[in-house]
Amino acid sequence: MTEQTPQSPIQQQPTTQFIQQEQQAPVKAGWILIFTCWLCYLVPIPGLGLLGMALNFAAFVVSIVVMTRGKVGMGILLLVASVLFSTAIYFVGLAVFAGAVNEVMNYQY
């Protein structure tokens, strides 16, 4: 007769907690990307807007991932923030940059 060894408590527990964590929607990451993108748009440093555009594209992709993971309302909100609000903030940042360039050009030495 073969005697079975008892299983450890780790082997007996199902891994549903790990699976649930893996399938959560990355909502927080999307908002971090959006706010970082807006910050890049508003800081008047040449070239920082390009980084903001890359972050905005990443936020757009994350918003689609959020919708596919079941958080449709939050995904649509991220999508609208990425497409509409980011465009408006980009033009505000462009005006800030133009004002900064104007100040530098009119500076009296």
C-alpha positions as CSV (number, residue, x, y, z in Angstrom):
1,M,0.0,0.0,0.0
2,T,1.2,3.4,-0.9
3,E,0.8,6.1,1.6
4,Q,0.0,9.6,0.2
5,T,1.8,12.5,1.6
6,P,-0.4,15.4,2.8
7,Q,-0.3,18.5,0.5
8,S,0.9,21.8,1.9
9,P,-1.6,24.6,2.4
10,I,-0.2,26.5,-0.5
11,Q,-0.9,23.7,-2.9
12,Q,-4.5,23.3,-1.7
13,Q,-5.5,26.9,-2.2
14,P,-6.9,27.8,-5.6
15,T,-5.2,30.5,-7.5
16,T,-8.3,32.6,-8.1
17,Q,-6.8,35.6,-6.4
18,F,-3.9,35.7,-8.7
19,I,-6.2,35.3,-11.8
20,Q,-8.4,38.2,-10.5
21,Q,-5.4,40.5,-10.1
22,E,-4.2,39.7,-13.5
23,Q,-7.5,40.5,-15.2
24,Q,-8.0,43.9,-13.5
25,A,-8.3,46.9,-15.8
26,P,-5.3,49.3,-15.8
27,V,-7.4,52.4,-15.0
28,K,-4.8,54.0,-12.7
29,A,-2.1,53.5,-15.3
30,G,-4.3,55.2,-17.9
31,W,-4.9,58.3,-15.7
32,I,-1.2,58.5,-14.8
33,L,-0.4,58.5,-18.5
34,I,-3.0,61.2,-19.3
35,F,-1.9,63.5,-16.5
36,T,1.8,63.1,-17.4
37,C,0.9,63.8,-21.1
38,W,-0.9,67.0,-20.1
39,L,2.0,68.1,-17.9
40,C,4.4,67.5,-20.9
41,Y,2.0,69.6,-23.1
42,L,2.0,72.5,-20.6
43,V,5.7,72.8,-19.8
44,P,7.2,75.2,-22.3
45,I,10.3,73.1,-23.3
46,P,10.9,72.4,-26.9
47,G,10.4,68.7,-27.8
48,L,8.5,67.9,-24.6
49,G,5.3,68.0,-26.6
50,L,6.5,65.0,-28.7
51,L,6.9,63.0,-25.5
52,G,3.4,64.1,-24.5
53,M,2.1,62.8,-27.9
54,A,3.7,59.4,-27.3
55,L,2.2,59.3,-23.8
56,N,-1.2,60.3,-25.2
57,F,-1.1,57.5,-27.7
58,A,-0.2,55.0,-24.9
59,A,-3.1,56.4,-22.8
60,F,-5.4,55.9,-25.9
61,V,-4.3,52.2,-26.1
62,V,-4.7,51.7,-22.4
63,S,-8.3,53.1,-22.6
64,I,-9.1,50.5,-25.2
65,V,-7.6,47.8,-22.9
66,V,-9.7,49.1,-20.0
67,M,-12.9,48.8,-22.1
68,T,-12.0,45.2,-23.1
69,R,-11.4,44.3,-19.5
70,G,-15.0,45.2,-18.6
71,K,-14.7,48.8,-17.3
72,V,-16.5,50.3,-20.3
73,G,-17.5,53.6,-18.7
74,M,-14.1,54.3,-17.3
75,G,-12.5,53.3,-20.6
76,I,-14.8,55.7,-22.6
77,L,-13.9,58.5,-20.1
78,L,-10.2,57.8,-20.6
79,L,-10.7,57.7,-24.4
80,V,-12.5,61.1,-24.3
81,A,-9.8,62.6,-22.1
82,S,-7.2,61.2,-24.5
83,V,-8.8,62.5,-27.7
84,L,-10.7,65.7,-26.8
85,F,-9.2,67.1,-23.7
86,S,-5.6,66.3,-24.7
87,T,-6.1,68.2,-27.9
88,A,-7.4,71.3,-26.1
89,I,-4.6,71.1,-23.5
90,Y,-2.1,70.8,-26.3
91,F,-3.2,74.0,-27.9
92,V,-3.2,75.8,-24.5
93,G,0.4,74.5,-24.0
94,L,1.3,75.8,-27.5
95,A,0.0,79.2,-26.5
96,V,2.1,79.1,-23.3
97,F,5.1,78.1,-25.4
98,A,4.5,80.9,-27.9
99,G,4.2,83.4,-25.0
100,A,7.5,82.1,-23.5
101,V,9.3,82.5,-26.8
102,N,7.8,86.0,-27.2
103,E,9.1,87.0,-23.8
104,V,12.6,85.7,-24.6
105,M,12.6,87.5,-28.0
106,N,11.6,90.8,-26.4
107,Y,14.0,90.6,-23.5
108,Q,16.2,93.7,-23.2
109,Y,19.8,93.1,-22.4
